[in-house]
Amino acid sequence: MPKRWTLQDAKAHLSEVIRLANLHGPQIVTCRGVERAVVLSSEEYRKLKSEKPTFVDVLLNVPKLDDEDVDMINQSSRDQGRKVEF
């Protein structure tokens, strides 16, 4: 569980806040009892900021089908369903 610091204590013990953020995870800073900031390690920050692939990127990086798979798909049933009158 993240440790909570009042703003005054966080300012007075900034080195300790940073050290604990690196060792034990996020440190919450409060002002008048309300959470106002979180101190993170640079590693955690980079994880949060890392670029997530777009849907298009995911689709473009789908594994390619080999020739056998393509032939199997092409030989699948040609049934086009039944005709329905409206």
C-alpha positions as CSV (number, residue, x, y, z in Angstrom):
1,M,0.0,0.0,0.0
2,P,1.4,3.4,-0.9
3,K,2.5,5.6,1.9
4,R,0.7,8.9,2.3
5,W,2.6,12.2,3.0
6,T,1.3,15.6,3.8
7,L,2.6,18.2,1.5
8,Q,4.6,19.8,4.3
9,D,6.2,16.4,5.2
10,A,6.9,15.5,1.6
11,K,8.7,18.8,1.0
12,A,10.7,18.4,4.2
13,H,11.6,14.8,3.4
14,L,11.8,14.8,-0.4
15,S,14.8,12.6,-0.6
16,E,13.1,10.0,1.5
17,V,9.9,10.2,-0.6
18,I,11.9,9.6,-3.7
19,R,13.8,6.7,-2.1
20,L,10.6,5.0,-1.0
21,A,9.0,5.5,-4.4
22,N,11.9,3.7,-6.0
23,L,11.9,0.9,-3.4
24,H,8.3,0.4,-2.5
25,G,6.2,2.1,-5.2
26,P,4.1,5.2,-5.5
27,Q,4.0,7.7,-2.6
28,I,0.8,9.7,-2.3
29,V,1.1,13.4,-1.3
30,T,-2.0,15.1,0.3
31,C,-2.9,18.6,0.9
32,R,-5.5,19.3,3.6
33,G,-6.3,15.6,3.6
34,V,-7.1,15.4,-0.1
35,E,-4.8,13.4,-2.5
36,R,-3.1,15.9,-4.8
37,A,-0.1,14.1,-6.3
38,V,1.7,10.8,-6.6
39,V,5.5,10.4,-6.6
40,L,6.6,7.6,-8.9
41,S,9.9,6.0,-9.7
42,S,11.1,6.9,-13.2
43,E,10.7,3.3,-14.2
44,E,7.0,3.3,-13.3
45,Y,6.5,6.6,-15.1
46,R,8.1,5.2,-18.3
47,K,5.7,2.2,-18.1
48,L,2.7,4.5,-17.8
49,K,3.9,6.7,-20.6
50,S,4.9,4.0,-23.1
51,E,3.2,4.1,-26.4
52,K,0.4,1.6,-26.7
53,P,0.0,0.1,-30.2
54,T,-3.1,1.3,-32.1
55,F,-5.7,-1.1,-33.4
56,V,-4.3,-0.6,-36.9
57,D,-0.8,-1.5,-35.7
58,V,-2.1,-4.7,-34.1
59,L,-3.9,-5.6,-37.3
60,L,-0.9,-4.9,-39.5
61,N,1.3,-7.2,-37.2
62,V,-0.9,-10.2,-37.3
63,P,1.1,-13.3,-38.1
64,K,1.1,-14.1,-41.8
65,L,-0.6,-17.3,-43.1
66,D,1.5,-19.9,-44.8
67,D,0.5,-21.4,-48.2
68,E,-1.1,-24.4,-46.6
69,D,-3.4,-22.3,-44.5
70,V,-4.4,-20.2,-47.5
71,D,-5.1,-23.3,-49.6
72,M,-7.3,-24.7,-46.8
73,I,-9.3,-21.5,-46.5
74,N,-9.7,-21.3,-50.3
75,Q,-11.0,-24.9,-50.4
76,S,-13.6,-24.3,-47.7
77,S,-17.3,-24.7,-48.5
78,R,-18.6,-22.5,-51.3
79,D,-22.1,-22.7,-49.9
80,Q,-23.7,-19.4,-50.3
81,G,-26.7,-20.1,-48.1
82,R,-30.3,-20.4,-49.3
83,K,-32.4,-17.9,-51.2
84,V,-35.1,-16.1,-49.3
85,E,-38.0,-14.4,-50.9
86,F,-39.2,-11.2,-49.4
